[in-house]
Amino acid sequence: MMKIADSHVYAVIMAGGIGSCLWPLSRKKSPKPFLHFFDGGTMIEKTVARISGAVRPENIIIITGKQHWRQIHECLPGFDVANILIEPNIRNTAPCIALATTVIRKRDPDAVTIVLPSDHLVFDEAQFLRTVRKGVKLARDKQGLVTIGIQPTRPETSYGYIQVEPSVMMEDEEADDRSISLFRVKTFAEKPDQATAEQFMQSHDFWWNSGVFIWHVEAIGNEYKRSLPELYQDMQTIHSYLGTEREESVIEDVYSWIHPISVDYGIMEKAEKVYMLAGNFGWTDLGNWEEVINAGFGLEGRDMNGQEVVIMESSDVFVRKPHGKAVTIIGVDDIIVVDTPDALLICRKGESQSVAKAVDVLRREGLDEYL
């Protein structure tokens, strides 16, 4: 088992997403990673605290857009500003991870990196850390790419999927690690339609893609070189200017022409040596209001704080609202109400996936001030 103090282990926390399915709470100015859903701070604060159990604080890197730098500093006032990387423009996860990997490789060519989103929820943090440590050992020994999959509990259409081969054992595997199943990955699948998601469930060899990846910087670099050679060369250019007066301008220049692409589509689907660890630690990405409710942050007949809400002749109602405002619900069932000072969402349960579509309509109507 890897020791927490291993100086060659790094974490990359991606904090560039908005989370439009959680509108009107999640906005451009206050996106999902900076929201409070529970005690203990924002989503990104919880993510940093969680991964600190496996990575030295000085080896935790946060990568975000320039519009969110100040929010990170406010949420994490003691966090080293030198470890906050700024993307000039958001270009999806493949460029994001490539830039972070380039910076880490400059610091430590023998680094193993743990890449994770900033806005996911983990219930069993001790099991999460055991899984991550096994992934670090695997990435170092096998020189392959490692991801963590979540066993599906329903035919979910908002997640990507990972198809695996039968489980395998690591050589010299420690007893504590044997309960964490290891698989070879056959393929990655994009978000499916309902019928396909049901087929995935029935096959029993598809897992939800958690978006957590672990690899040696040399291994992932080789995959970028093979599958995304132009992006690889762009990062080589950035690498040569890191630590110089031209660093910022070169990154700005490179980001002016690189194309958005996800790491799943650009790298993982084409990689030859990919492993998956079973993530049995209780996970959700809180991607929509249903998932917030299912995670236990809503109380039947009350708002998330249990105050100032009256429910009459109604059932299965979820309310999120500001303090100091009374809300009365009469004669309706199965609804979600999310109220903010300048925007209101009323949605039937089971339809919150469509909130992102409503956000697109608001944008087309020129109502960006509410986004």
C-alpha positions in Angstrom: 0.0 0.0 0.0 1.3 3.4 -0.9 2.1 5.7 2.0 0.3 9.0 2.3 3.7 10.8 2.4 4.8 9.6 -1.0 6.2 12.7 -2.6 5.7 11.4 -6.2 1.9 11.2 -5.9 -0.1 14.2 -7.2 -3.8 15.1 -7.4 -5.4 17.1 -10.2 -8.8 18.5 -9.2 -10.8 19.8 -12.2 -13.0 22.7 -11.3 -14.2 24.1 -14.7 -17.8 22.9 -15.0 -21.0 24.9 -14.3 -23.5 22.1 -13.7 -26.4 23.6 -15.6 -28.8 20.8 -14.5 -28.7 22.4 -11.0 -29.9 25.8 -12.2 -30.9 28.2 -10.8 -28.6 27.4 -7.9 -25.6 26.6 -10.1 -24.7 29.6 -12.3 -21.6 31.0 -14.2 -20.8 33.1 -11.2 -21.4 30.4 -8.6 -21.0 27.0 -10.4 -21.5 23.6 -8.8 -18.1 23.1 -7.2 -18.7 26.2 -5.0 -22.2 25.2 -3.8 -23.0 24.1 -0.2 -25.1 21.0 -0.1 -24.0 19.7 3.3 -22.0 20.6 6.5 -18.3 20.9 6.0 -18.0 23.4 3.2 -18.5 23.6 -0.6 -18.1 20.7 -2.9 -14.5 21.7 -3.8 -13.6 22.1 -0.2 -14.8 18.6 0.5 -12.9 17.2 -2.5 -9.6 18.8 -1.3 -10.1 17.5 2.2 -10.9 14.0 0.9 -7.9 13.6 -1.4 -5.6 15.1 1.3 -5.8 11.6 2.9 -3.7 10.2 0.0 -1.7 13.2 -1.3 0.6 15.8 0.3 -1.1 19.2 0.4 1.7 20.7 -1.7 1.0 18.1 -4.4 -2.7 19.0 -4.9 -3.3 20.9 -8.1 -6.6 22.7 -8.9 -7.2 23.6 -12.5 -10.0 26.0 -13.4 -11.1 28.9 -15.6 -9.8 32.4 -14.8 -13.3 33.6 -13.8 -13.3 31.2 -10.8 -9.8 31.8 -9.4 -11.1 34.2 -6.8 -13.8 31.8 -5.6 -11.2 29.0 -5.1 -9.1 31.4 -3.1 -12.1 32.4 -1.0 -13.2 28.8 -0.4 -9.6 27.6 0.3 -7.8 30.6 1.8 -4.8 28.5 2.9 -4.4 26.8 -0.5 -1.1 27.6 -2.3 -2.0 29.9 -5.2 0.9 28.5 -7.1 -1.1 25.2 -7.3 -4.1 26.9 -8.9 -3.7 26.5 -12.7 -5.8 28.7 -15.0 -7.1 27.7 -18.3 -7.6 30.7 -20.5 -10.7 29.0 -22.1 -12.5 25.9 -21.1 -11.8 23.2 -23.7 -13.2 20.1 -22.1 -11.3 17.5 -20.1 -8.6 16.3 -22.5 -6.8 19.7 -22.8 -7.5 20.4 -19.1 -5.8 17.2 -18.0 -3.0 17.7 -20.6 -2.1 21.1 -19.2 -2.1 19.9 -15.6 0.0 16.8 -16.5 2.5 19.1 -18.3 2.9 21.2 -15.2 3.3 18.2 -13.0 5.8 16.5 -15.3 7.9 19.6 -15.2 8.0 19.4 -11.4 8.4 15.6 -11.2 9.0 13.3 -14.2 8.2 10.3 -12.0 4.9 11.5 -10.8 1.7 9.4 -10.5 -1.4 11.6 -10.8 -4.9 11.1 -9.5 -7.3 13.1 -11.6 -10.8 13.8 -10.2 -13.7 16.1 -10.5 -14.3 18.8 -7.9 -18.0 18.3 -7.5 -18.7 14.7 -6.7 -20.0 13.2 -3.5 -18.4 10.3 -1.7 -20.0 8.7 1.3 -17.3 6.2 2.5 -14.1 8.3 2.3 -11.9 5.6 4.0 -12.9 3.1 1.2 -12.3 5.8 -1.4 -8.8 6.3 -0.2 -8.1 2.5 -0.1 -9.3 2.4 -3.7 -7.2 5.3 -4.8 -4.0 3.9 -3.1 -4.5 0.6 -4.9 -4.9 2.6 -8.2 -1.6 4.4 -7.5 0.2 1.2 -7.0 -1.3 -0.3 -10.1 -0.5 2.7 -12.2 3.1 2.6 -11.1 3.6 -1.2 -11.5 1.7 -1.7 -14.7 2.4 1.6 -16.4 -1.1 1.6 -17.7 -4.1 3.9 -17.2 -6.5 3.3 -14.3 -10.0 4.4 -13.8 -12.7 3.8 -11.1 -16.1 2.5 -12.0 -19.3 2.5 -10.0 -21.7 -0.5 -10.1 -25.0 0.8 -11.6 -28.1 0.7 -9.5 -30.4 1.9 -12.2 -30.4 2.4 -16.0 -29.0 5.9 -15.8 -28.8 8.0 -19.0 -26.8 10.9 -17.6 -23.6 8.9 -17.0 -21.0 7.5 -19.3 -20.3 3.8 -19.0 -17.2 1.4 -18.9 -17.4 -2.1 -20.2 -15.1 -4.6 -18.5 -13.7 -8.1 -18.8 -13.7 -10.5 -15.9 -11.9 -9.4 -12.8 -8.2 -10.1 -12.4 -5.7 -10.1 -9.5 -2.6 -8.0 -9.1 0.6 -9.8 -8.3 1.7 -9.6 -4.6 -1.7 -8.0 -3.8 -2.1 -7.1 -0.1 -4.9 -8.6 1.8 -6.7 -5.2 2.4 -6.8 -4.6 -1.4 -8.3 -7.9 -2.4 -11.8 -6.7 -1.7 -11.4 -4.0 -4.4 -12.1 -5.8 -7.6 -9.8 -5.1 -10.6 -10.8 -5.4 -14.2 -9.4 -4.9 -17.7 -11.4 -2.4 -19.6 -12.9 -3.4 -23.0 -14.4 -0.1 -24.0 -15.9 3.2 -22.9 -19.5 4.1 -23.8 -21.0 7.6 -24.1 -24.2 8.6 -22.3 -26.8 6.1 -23.6 -30.5 6.4 -24.3 -33.0 4.7 -22.0 -33.1 1.4 -24.0 -29.3 1.1 -24.2 -28.9 1.9 -20.5 -31.4 -0.9 -19.7 -29.3 -3.3 -21.9 -26.1 -2.2 -20.0 -27.8 -3.1 -16.7 -28.9 -6.5 -17.9 -25.4 -7.3 -19.3 -23.7 -6.9 -15.8 -20.4 -5.9 -17.4 -21.0 -2.2 -17.7 -20.2 0.2 -14.9 -20.8 3.9 -14.4 -17.8 6.1 -15.3 -16.9 8.1 -12.2 -14.5 10.4 -14.0 -11.6 9.5 -11.6 -8.4 8.5 -13.4 -4.9 7.4 -12.1 -1.7 7.1 -14.2 2.0 7.8 -14.4 2.8 11.0 -16.3 4.9 9.1 -18.8 2.0 6.6 -19.5 -0.6 9.3 -20.1 1.9 11.3 -22.1 2.5 8.4 -24.4 -1.3 8.1 -25.0 -1.6 11.8 -25.8 1.3 11.4 -28.2 -0.4 8.4 -29.9 -4.0 9.5 -30.0 -3.9 13.3 -29.9 -0.6 14.2 -31.4 -1.3 17.9 -32.1 -2.4 18.5 -28.5 0.7 16.6 -27.4 2.9 18.9 -29.4 1.1 22.0 -28.1 1.8 20.8 -24.5 5.4 20.2 -25.4 5.6 23.8 -26.4 4.0 24.9 -23.1 6.4 22.6 -21.2 9.4 24.4 -22.7 8.2 27.8 -21.4 7.0 26.8 -17.9 8.8 28.9 -15.3 9.7 31.7 -17.8 8.3 35.2 -18.4 6.5 33.9 -21.5 4.6 31.1 -19.7 1.3 32.8 -19.4 1.3 34.3 -23.0 2.3 30.9 -24.5 -0.6 29.1 -22.7 -3.0 31.8 -23.9 -1.7 31.4 -27.4 -2.0 27.6 -27.4 -5.5 27.8 -26.0 -6.6 30.1 -28.8 -6.5 27.2 -31.3 -6.9 23.9 -29.5 -10.2 22.1 -30.0 -12.4 20.9 -27.1 -12.4 17.2 -26.6 -13.1 14.9 -23.7 -10.4 12.6 -22.2 -12.8 9.7 -22.5 -13.3 10.1 -26.3 -9.8 11.5 -27.1 -7.7 9.1 -25.0 -9.4 6.4 -22.9 -11.5 4.9 -25.7 -8.3 4.5 -27.8 -5.8 3.5 -25.1 -4.5 -0.1 -25.2 -3.8 -0.8 -21.5 -6.6 0.4 -19.3 -7.7 -1.0 -15.9 -10.8 -0.3 -13.8 -11.1 -0.6 -10.0 -14.6 -1.2 -8.5 -15.5 1.9 -6.5 -17.7 0.6 -3.7 -17.6 3.7 -1.6 -21.0 5.3 -2.2 -20.8 7.8 -5.0 -22.9 10.4 -6.9 -21.9 13.3 -9.1 -25.0 15.3 -7.9 -25.7 16.0 -11.6 -29.3 17.0 -11.2 -31.9 17.8 -8.6 -33.1 14.1 -8.4 -29.6 13.1 -7.4 -29.5 15.8 -4.7 -32.8 14.4 -3.3 -31.6 10.8 -3.5 -28.4 11.7 -1.7 -30.5 12.7 1.3 -30.3 16.5 1.1 -34.1 17.0 0.9 -36.6 16.4 3.6 -40.2 15.3 2.8 -42.5 18.3 3.2 -39.7 20.7 4.1 -36.9 22.6 2.5 -33.3 21.6 2.8 -33.1 23.6 6.1 -36.5 22.4 7.3 -37.9 25.9 7.7 -40.7 28.2 6.5 -42.4 25.7 4.2 -46.0 24.6 4.4 -47.2 21.6 2.5 -51.0 20.9 2.2 -52.6 18.0 0.4 -49.4 17.3 -1.5 -46.7 14.6 -1.4 -43.2 14.0 -2.5 -42.3 17.7 -2.7 -38.7 19.1 -2.6 -38.1 22.8 -1.8 -34.8 24.7 -1.8 -35.1 28.4 -1.0 -33.4 31.3 0.6 -33.8 32.0 4.3 -36.5 34.4 5.2 -39.0 33.5 2.6 -42.2 31.4 3.3 -43.3 28.9 0.7 -46.7 27.1 0.6 -47.4 24.1 -1.6 -51.1 23.1 -2.0 -52.5 20.2 -4.0 -49.6 19.1 -6.1 -47.4 16.0 -6.0 -43.9 15.0 -7.2 -42.5 18.4 -7.8 -39.1 20.2 -7.2 -39.1 23.9 -6.3 -35.8 25.8 -6.3 -36.1 29.4 -5.5 -33.3 32.1 -5.6 -33.5 35.9 -5.2 -33.8 36.4 -9.0 -34.9 33.0 -10.5 -37.4 30.2 -9.8 -37.5 26.6 -11.0 -40.6 24.5 -10.7 -40.1 21.0 -12.1 -41.9 17.6 -12.0 -39.7 14.9 -10.4 -38.2 12.8 -13.1 -37.7 15.7 -15.4 -34.8 17.6 -13.9 -32.5 16.4 -16.7 -34.3 18.9 -18.9 -33.2 21.8 -16.7 -30.1 22.1 -18.9 -32.4 22.5 -22.0 -34.2 25.3 -20.2 -30.9 27.0 -19.5 -30.1 26.8 -23.3 -33.5 28.4 -24.0 -32.8 31.3 -21.6 -29.4 31.8 -23.3 -31.0 31.9 -26.8 -33.6 34.4 -25.4 -30.7 36.7 -24.4 -31.4 36.2 -20.6 -27.7 35.7 -19.7 -28.0 37.8 -16.6 -29.9 34.8 -15.0 -27.4 32.3 -16.0 
